Amino acid sequence: MKDMKRLINISAGEMKEAWIGLYDQTHGTRTWYWSLIGVKFNESETKWNDNEPSDRGIQGSENCGAVHQNLTWRDQGCKWPEYFLCYDETNTTLKYHLIKERKTWQEAQSYCREKHTDLISGTKQLQDEEVKKVMNSSDGRAYTGLFRDNWRWSDGSSFSFRHWNKNFNNPESINDQCAMTVFDDGGRWKNVSCTGRKPFICYDDNVILIKENKTWEDALTYCRDHHHDLVTITNMDDQRWIQEKVKEASTDYVWMGLRYTCTLDFWFWVSDEVVSYENWALDGPMDDCDMSGAMETKRIQQWFKMNDTNEFNFICYKEVRYEG
């Protein structure tokens, strides 16, 4: 959502709409996603009810996921009004909310993003004891953040974020569709034929994976000599963007700009940002001298405390610019 707000802010003059890098040229090949960015769909962790998903094959209309009271999954049409489950990452005491207002899946997604964080997403969240208690008060099924579509990003990233307008029609049989953002509709997206001529928006990626193995200090020197600095992560949006990049690394970990000071006994970012957001693995070592922060490149991309003489790939950061 931060990127969408930036796009709206940079739209100037009479520009009403512009191409973005989302397109459908997959000939109807549908893929399951979770609405919450950074949560990956894993077929081996599904909990489908008997005979679900019932809408199989290349094409179909049951492209949204819901759960029964016993938390087994079903696929169904996205236009059916249902209760829904929201997730709130900022609330430490009450993270899951059953909203007993019947909405379509897209309306439910918009509601959760406006008032909480997103629709509940991922097997881990759905197995939480708090969710079981919440669903005990439900008298029927509820939407989750599970959905599938044919859309792909032109840069090859696997982000599940979608920001369609309320009249969005996902064509099951029409190929070669492209997405544009409509600025006077809050930046929401519209699907149209790719053959039209429109303004377009380019971006320079400010996160660069360097596939060279270096110690933490050598990585820091490289980033400052060639770019700006080792990467800083200050919120979950940063984390989600960077964890997409590290999946292409050739080492099990990548260095970040996170450093531990023995003298003062705290962690700090070399960019002087405060460590306000954290994503440490629970089974890591105790704080010690000569330690720096690294992100794992497999599994769920948590942070680990590593001796800074280890040689890993690393992530550099540079100033970003948008063009329209």
Secondary structure, DSSP 8 states (H G I E B T S, - for coil): -HHHHHHHHH--TT--EEEEEEEE-STT--EEEESSTT----GGG--B-TT-S-S-SS--S--EEEE-TT--EEEE-TTS-EEEEEE-TT-SS--EEEEEEEE-HHHHHHHHHHHSSEE--SHHHHT-HHHHHHHHT-SS-EEEEEEEES-EETT--------B-TT----SS--SEEEEEEGGGTT-EEEEETTS---B-EE--SEEEEEEEE-HHHHHHHHHHHSSEE----SHHHHHHHHHHHTT-SSSEEEEEEEEETTTTEEEETT--------B-TT-----TTEEEEEESSTT--EEEEETTS-EEEEEE----EE-
